Amino acid sequence: GGPIMVTFSRGGGQFIAGKAADNTDDAACIAGSVAGALHVRAVAKLYGVPVILHSDHCQKAWLPWFDGMIKASEEYFEKNGEPLFSSHMLDLS
């Protein structure tokens, strides 16, 4: 199989975390996006395909979500030698 590319949006991250999850300071959006990224990486290993994980547009009001994904990516890098997310779309629209 070929490579897989998945784009995580702020709302998609909140959906993955669940409607009842506390989203104070975008906690659910961050947790869902990170959980989704980890899931995609784990399953992609079963198929032996490379993974490209990207974040969708981030407006200025959503910077806590963006910062949370950067932090998770840095922590993942420390353990695995590569970032959790391949790229981000910070356009502050």
Contact map, one row per residue, 1 for C-alpha under 8 A:
111000000000000000000000000000000000000000000011100000000000000000000000000000000000000000000
111100000000000000000000000000000000000000000000110000000000000000000000000000000000000000000
111110000000000000000000000000000000000000000000111100000000000000000000000000000000000000000
011111000000000000000000000000000000000000010000111100000000000000000000000000000000000000000
001111100000000000000000000000000000000000000000001111000000000000000000000000000000000000000
000111110000000000000000000000000000000000000000001111000000000000000000000000000000000000000
000011111000000000000000000000000000000000000000000011110000000000000000000000000000000000000
000001111101100000000000000000001001000000000000000011110000000000000000000000000000000000000
000000111111100000000000000000001000000000000000000000111000000000000000000000000000000000000
000000011111110000000000000011001000000000000000000000010100010010000000000000000000000000000
000000001111111000000000000010000000000000000000000000000000000000000000000000000000000000000
000000011111111100000000000010011000000000000000000000000000000000000000000000000000000000000
000000011111111110000000000111111101000000000000000000000000000000000000000000000000000000000
000000000111111111101010000111111000000000000000000000000000000000000000000000000000000000000
000000000011111111100000000010010000000000000000000000000000000000000000000000000000000000000
000000000001111111000000000000011011000000000000000000000000000000000000000000000000000000000
000000000000111111101000000110110000000000000000000000000000000000000000000000000000000000000
000000000000011111111000000100000000000000000000000000000000000000000000000000000000000000000
000000000000011011111000000000000000000000000000000000000000000000000000000000000000000000000
000000000000000001111100000000000000000000000000000000000000000000000000000000000000000000000
000000000000010011111110000100000000000000000000000000000000000000000000000000000000000000000
000000000000000000011111001100000000000000000000000000000000000000000000000000000000000000000
000000000000010000001111111110000000000000000000000000000000000000000000000000000000000000000
000000000000000000000111111100000000000000000000000000000000000000000000000000000000000000000
000000000000000000000011111000000000000000000000000000000000000110000000000000000000000000000
000000000000000000000011111111000000000000000000000000000000010110000000000000000000000000000
000000000000000000000111111111100000000000000000000000000000000010000000000000000000000000000
000000000000110011001111011111110000000000000000000000000000000000000000000000000000000000000
000000000111111010000010011111111000000000000000000000000000000010000000000000000000000000000
000000000100110000000000011111111100000000000000000000000000000011011000000000000000000000000
000000000000110010000000001111111110000000000000000000000000000000000000000000000000000000000
000000000001111110000000000111111111000000000000000000000000000000000000000000000000000000000
000000011101110100000000000011111111100000000000000000000000000000001000000000000000000000000
000000000000100000000000000001111111110000000000000000000000000000001001000000000000000000000
000000000000000100000000000000111111111000000000000000000000000000000000000000000000000000000
000000010000100100000000000000011111111100000000000000000000000000000000000000000000000000000
000000000000000000000000000000001111111110000000000010000000000000000000000000000001100000000
000000000000000000000000000000000111111111000000000000000000000000000000000000000001000000000
000000000000000000000000000000000011111111100000000000000000000000000000000000000000000000000
000000000000000000000000000000000001111111110000001000000000000000000000000000000000000000000
000000000000000000000000000000000000111111111000001000000000000000000000000000000000000000000
000000000000000000000000000000000000011111111100000000000000000000000000000000000000000000000
000000000000000000000000000000000000001111111110000000000000000000000000000000000000000000000
000100000000000000000000000000000000000111111111111000000000000000000000000000000000000000000
000000000000000000000000000000000000000011111111100000000000000000000000000000000000000000000
000000000000000000000000000000000000000001111111000000000000000000000000000000000000000000000
100000000000000000000000000000000000000000111111100000000000000000000000000000000000000000000
100000000000000000000000000000000000000000011111110000000000000000000000000000000000000000000
111100000000000000000000000000000000000000011011111000000000000000000000000000000000000000000
011100000000000000000000000000000000000000010001111100000000000000000000000000000000000000000
001111000000000000000000000000000000000110010000111110000000000000000000000000000000000000000
001111000000000000000000000000000000000000000000011111000000000000000000000000000000111000000
000011110000000000000000000000000000100000000000001111100000000000000000000000000001111000000
000011110000000000000000000000000000000000000000000111110000000000000000000000000000111110000
000000111000000000000000000000000000000000000000000011111100000000000000000000000000101110000
000000111100000000000000000000000000000000000000000001111100000000000000000000000000000110000
000000001000000000000000000000000000000000000000000000111110000000000000000000000000000111111
000000000100000000000000000000000000000000000000000000111111011001000000000000000000000011111
000000000000000000000000000000000000000000000000000000001111111000000000000000000000000001111
000000000000000000000000000000000000000000000000000000000111111000000000000000000000000000011
000000000000000000000000000000000000000000000000000000000011111100000000000000000000000000000
000000000100000000000000010000000000000000000000000000000111111111000000000000000000000000000
000000000000000000000000000000000000000000000000000000000111111111100000000000000000000000000
000000000000000000000000110000000000000000000000000000000000111111110000000000000000000000000
000000000100000000000000111011000000000000000000000000000000011111111000000000000000000000000
000000000000000000000000000001000000000000000000000000000100011111111100000000000000000000000
000000000000000000000000000000000000000000000000000000000000001111111110000000000000000000000
000000000000000000000000000001000000000000000000000000000000000111111111000000000000000000000
000000000000000000000000000001001100000000000000000000000000000011111111100000000000100000000
000000000000000000000000000000000000000000000000000000000000000001111111110000000000000000000
000000000000000000000000000000000000000000000000000000000000000000111111111000000000000000000
000000000000000000000000000000000100000000000000000000000000000000011111111100000001000000000
000000000000000000000000000000000000000000000000000000000000000000001111111110000011100000000
000000000000000000000000000000000000000000000000000000000000000000000111111111000011000000000
000000000000000000000000000000000000000000000000000000000000000000000011111111100000000000000
000000000000000000000000000000000000000000000000000000000000000000000001111111111111000000000
000000000000000000000000000000000000000000000000000000000000000000000000111111111111000000000
000000000000000000000000000000000000000000000000000000000000000000000000011111111100000000000
000000000000000000000000000000000000000000000000000000000000000000000000001111111000000000000
000000000000000000000000000000000000000000000000000000000000000000000000000111111110000000000
000000000000000000000000000000000000000000000000000000000000000000000000000111111110000000000
000000000000000000000000000000000000000000000000000000000000000000000000000111011111000000000
000000000000000000000000000000000000000000000000000000000000000000000000110110011111110000000
000000000000000000000000000000000000110000000000000010000000000000000001110110000111110000000
000000000000000000000000000000000000100000000000000111100000000000001000100000000011111100000
000000000000000000000000000000000000000000000000000111000000000000000000000000000011111100000
000000000000000000000000000000000000000000000000000111100000000000000000000000000000111110000
000000000000000000000000000000000000000000000000000001111000000000000000000000000000111111000
000000000000000000000000000000000000000000000000000001111100000000000000000000000000001111100
000000000000000000000000000000000000000000000000000000001110000000000000000000000000000111110
000000000000000000000000000000000000000000000000000000001110000000000000000000000000000011111
000000000000000000000000000000000000000000000000000000001111000000000000000000000000000001111
000000000000000000000000000000000000000000000000000000001111000000000000000000000000000000111
